[in-house]
Amino acid sequence: MSVQTLYTAATGMEALETKLDVIANNMANINTTGFKKDRANFEDLFYRQEKLPGATDSDGNITSTGIDVGLGVRVSSMQADFDQGAFQQTGNQLDFAIEGNGFFGVQGPNGEILYSRAGNFGINANGDLVLGSANNGYLLDPTINIPEEAVDVVVSNDGTVQYSTAGSTTLTTAGNITLTTFINPDGLLKLGDNLFKETEASGAANTGLTPGQQGVGQLRQGALEASNVEPVTELIDLITTQRAFELNSQVVQAGDQIMQIVANLRRG
Amino acid sequence: MPYGLYISAEGAKAQSKRLEVLANNLANVNTVGFKPDVATFQSRFAEAIQEGTAMPGSRELTDIGGGVKVNETITSFAPGRLQHTGAETDMAIIGNGFFQVAGGNGEALLTRAGNFQVNRDGLLVTANGQQPVLDAGGAPIELDLQTPWRLTNAGEIEQDGSLIPLAIVQPTSLDQLTKVGANLFRSRGGATPIEPANREVRSGYLEMSGANSTTEMMSLIETSRAFEANAKMIQTQDGMMSSLIGRVLRT
């Protein structure tokens, strides 16, 4: 019956491989603006009840606990950690960091609204604010247009975008940056490109919120939210995962050895 | 056939079962709130005693013992180490107690894994999203995520000034818990709530697996060797039989 041992250890190795993938992605995104690290949650698989507790065995003993043989482990869920990342002062007028809850809304390629924590905005050819690179970035939603003659752009903590023109000190309002929250941000779908998409699990987007109100974070101009990946934690996770993998491979070897011993029992 | 052959086979079988239990412990060395199992062995009476033809303790030739068997698996409920995660939906129980969650068909299951999540309906659920976490009154915990909430050390969720105590219970005896997988336990003898004054919960921490890789690895080596020894015994006894038959046939 040592075959079970092999399969049980294999579930461990499989789950740990997934964890290793997650750690690798977290580490790869250690410098990605607005990146939120993931965590793989593990849970034990079901149990084979060989003897029910309270049963009478062949020797007439009534057992209090029975025999349960567990069948391994699996990854139960992948959870994003929405902890605030560190703030990085950039001095760029079009860099915004969210201090607290909330996401920027941007227009995706098919017109759907996507969400991001990265605030590295630029201005495209039409003068509209876009997330990411200036030419083919994602249009901020609702759109904000900064005219060509604008010299200084000032964004207040509540998301009001104002600009001044050359030789003038008066500020003209261009629009308001609003934020979006979700009942369950863990349920958002990660699309890559620092973007998240609403899903059934995340709940409906609660859009149009003013930064700094109703539990939504404030905006900080001239700063970016860095990745919330902590290299030390990830490295420790990496080491423990690798060792746990090694342990499970040892179990496979032990199971294999036992099967070999069994195979060699019969001699000539 | 020599009686000892069967005794050695029983021994090998028991060690093989123990290996399966160890494999599961090691597979779950990273599982939050996991409690390792220990396979306990019991010696058997000799066949003659089991059949009632000899008396135990008679010290006669028939009272030679009947090998070994796995009697039961016992779960070790020693606390696992706490790991800081910083996530506010992560909770660890310090000391005794279990969180109570709603399993299928209305029964309440117990767990030490506090890696909870909030689902789209605002319900606090287990990591796989399937079991709602219960409050002291046995109802699922529903949060309004537009308002900030926090966890108190007494195991209550505070939101907007109101306190929702989490169900933290203790079974009458830990022996009455059966593992059902997914980090859950079923209590056969019910469970009584722990008074808020006598319990402590930490937010932002998780209780990691209780399986200790070093001890499990030691047991693994021990088990493999014991299996090998039993296999060796089988071979020795088989060899004796073989030479006996050979000699008998020659005369």
Contacts between the chains, C-beta under 8 A, distances in Angstrom:
chain1	res1	chain2	res2	distance
A	1	B	13	7.6
A	1	B	16	5.4
A	1	B	17	7.0
A	1	B	20	6.9
A	2	B	16	5.2
A	2	B	19	6.2
A	2	B	20	7.5
A	4	B	20	4.9
A	4	B	23	7.5
A	5	B	16	7.7
A	5	B	19	5.0
A	5	B	20	5.2
A	5	B	23	4.4
A	8	B	20	6.5
A	8	B	23	4.0
A	8	B	24	5.3
A	8	B	27	5.4
A	9	B	23	5.0
A	9	B	26	6.9
A	9	B	27	6.1
A	11	B	27	5.5
A	12	B	23	7.8
A	12	B	26	6.3
A	12	B	27	3.2
A	12	B	28	7.4
A	12	B	29	7.5
A	15	B	27	7.5
A	15	B	30	7.6
A	16	B	30	6.9
A	19	B	30	6.9
A	39	B	85	7.6
A	41	B	32	6.8
A	41	B	115	5.3
A	41	B	127	4.0
A	41	B	128	7.5
A	42	B	28	7.1
A	42	B	30	5.3
A	42	B	31	4.1
A	42	B	32	6.6
A	42	B	34	7.9
A	43	B	31	6.1
A	43	B	32	8.0
A	43	B	113	7.3
A	43	B	127	6.7
A	43	B	128	6.2
A	43	B	181	7.2
A	43	B	182	4.7
A	43	B	183	4.8
A	44	B	24	7.4
A	44	B	28	5.1
A	44	B	31	5.6
A	44	B	34	5.8
A	44	B	179	7.1
A	44	B	181	5.5
A	44	B	182	6.9
A	44	B	183	6.2
A	45	B	181	5.5
A	46	B	180	7.1
A	46	B	181	3.8
A	46	B	182	8.0
A	47	B	178	7.9
A	47	B	179	5.0
A	47	B	180	6.9
A	47	B	181	6.0
A	49	B	178	7.9
A	51	B	72	7.1
A	53	B	176	7.9
A	53	B	178	6.4
A	53	B	188	6.8
A	54	B	188	7.7
A	59	B	44	7.2
A	59	B	45	7.2
A	59	B	50	7.1
A	61	B	71	7.8
A	63	B	71	6.9
A	63	B	72	5.1
A	64	B	72	7.4
A	64	B	175	5.1
A	65	B	72	4.5
A	65	B	73	6.8
A	65	B	74	5.7
A	65	B	75	7.8
A	65	B	175	5.7
A	66	B	72	6.0
A	66	B	73	7.3
A	66	B	178	7.3
A	67	B	17	7.8
A	67	B	39	7.7
A	67	B	70	6.1
A	67	B	71	7.9
A	67	B	72	5.7
A	67	B	73	5.1
A	68	B	37	6.5
A	68	B	73	5.1
A	68	B	75	7.9
A	68	B	178	6.8
A	68	B	179	5.5
A	69	B	17	7.0
A	69	B	20	5.1
A	69	B	21	6.1
A	69	B	24	6.9
A	69	B	73	7.1
A	70	B	21	7.2
A	70	B	24	3.4
A	70	B	25	7.8
A	70	B	27	7.8
A	70	B	28	7.2
A	70	B	37	6.6
A	70	B	179	6.7
A	70	B	181	7.7
A	71	B	24	6.8
A	72	B	23	7.7
A	72	B	24	6.2
A	72	B	27	4.5
A	72	B	28	7.7
A	73	B	24	7.9
A	73	B	27	4.4
A	73	B	28	4.9
A	73	B	30	7.7
A	73	B	31	5.6
A	76	B	127	5.0
A	76	B	128	3.9
A	76	B	182	6.8
A	76	B	183	8.0
A	77	B	117	7.3
A	77	B	127	5.0
A	77	B	128	5.5
A	77	B	129	6.4
A	79	B	87	7.7
A	79	B	115	7.3
A	79	B	117	6.5
A	79	B	127	7.1
A	81	B	85	7.6
A	81	B	86	7.4
A	81	B	87	5.7
A	83	B	86	5.4
A	83	B	87	7.0
A	181	B	145	7.7
A	181	B	146	7.4
A	183	B	118	6.9
A	183	B	119	8.0
A	183	B	120	5.7
A	183	B	121	7.6
A	183	B	122	5.6
A	183	B	145	4.8
A	184	B	117	7.0
A	184	B	118	5.1
A	184	B	119	5.7
A	184	B	120	5.4
A	184	B	122	7.9
A	184	B	145	7.4
A	186	B	117	5.3
A	186	B	118	7.4
A	187	B	119	7.2
A	187	B	120	6.2
A	200	B	120	6.6
A	201	B	119	6.8
A	201	B	120	5.5
A	201	B	129	7.5
A	202	B	120	6.5
A	203	B	120	3.9
A	203	B	121	7.7
A	203	B	122	8.0
A	206	B	146	7.3
A	214	B	146	6.5
A	215	B	146	6.1
A	215	B	147	6.5
A	215	B	148	5.8
A	240	B	30	7.2
A	241	B	30	7.2
A	243	B	213	7.1
A	244	B	26	7.8
A	244	B	29	4.9
A	244	B	30	5.5
A	244	B	213	7.0
A	247	B	26	5.1
A	247	B	29	6.4
A	247	B	213	5.4
A	247	B	216	7.6
A	247	B	217	6.4
A	248	B	26	5.8
A	248	B	27	6.2
A	250	B	217	6.9
A	250	B	220	6.9
A	251	B	19	7.9
A	251	B	22	7.1
A	251	B	23	4.8
A	251	B	26	5.3
A	251	B	27	7.7
A	251	B	220	6.4
A	254	B	19	6.5
A	254	B	220	5.5
A	254	B	221	7.9
A	254	B	223	7.5
A	254	B	224	4.8
A	255	B	19	6.5
A	255	B	23	6.9
A	257	B	224	6.2
A	257	B	228	8.0
A	258	B	16	6.4
A	258	B	19	6.6
A	258	B	224	6.6
A	258	B	227	5.4
A	261	B	227	6.7
A	261	B	228	5.9
A	261	B	231	4.6
A	262	B	12	7.9
A	262	B	231	7.1
A	264	B	231	7.9
A	265	B	231	6.1
A	265	B	234	5.9
A	265	B	235	6.5
A	265	B	238	7.8
A	267	B	235	6.8
A	267	B	238	7.3
A	267	B	239	7.7
